[in-house]
Amino acid sequence: MSTTAAIELLQSALSTTLILAAPVLAVLIAFALVINILQTLTQLHDHTLIFVPKLLGAGIVILLLLPWLLGRLAEYATDVYRTASYHRL
């Protein structure tokens, strides 16, 4: 495998990782922002108040987006297999 093929595979792996992680991270940031504002307003600073809603939010987002996430991952795996088999010839 050439160096350019390896670099292309690494770039596609990183971009796929960012695309798959972005929705979950966006929801976690939104939950954290809302909860931190509520904690500031109520002056109630407890770490479990942040952890549980973020955990539930991430779980719900992953369950809702699971078909899309698996489709993108399967598409990436197919592309990697095709690229690897093409460069072996």
Secondary structure, DSSP 4 states (H G I P E B T S, - for coil): --HHHHHHHHHHHHHHHHHHHHHHHHHHHHHHHHHHHHHHHHT---HHHHHHHHHHHHHHHHHHHHHHHHHHHHHHHHHHHHHHHHHH-
